């Protein structure tokens, strides 16, 4: 089985303090309660996209892909 959860997540860049919005995919071979995903993606601290993606993957035990734009640069992170 393969399950893909797609959502939007917001965080603040630690460099320029601007809000960034990321499209996030959580890909798992098992069911993850949506409430768990929402709890872990809500109220993010200041952090780089790469760090947020790695942390979410570790906490959920799943593959995570985040896509976002910052200062005109599209960044895609996979963990």
C-alpha positions, 0 to 999 in steps of 0.5 A: 500500500502507498498513501500520499497526503498533500497539504500546505504548511507555513513557517518563518524564514530565520534569515529574513523573518518572512513567512514562507508557504510550502506544499508538502507531500507525505508518502507512507506505506502505512496509514498516518492519522491526518490529525497527527500530520496536522498537529506536527505541521501547525505552528512551525518555528523559524526554520529552514525548509530543509530542516522542517522537511527532515524533521517532519519525515523523522517524526512521521516515519515517512517520506516527505517532499516540500516545495516552496518559493523563497526570494524568487527561488523554487526549492524542493526538499525530499527526506 
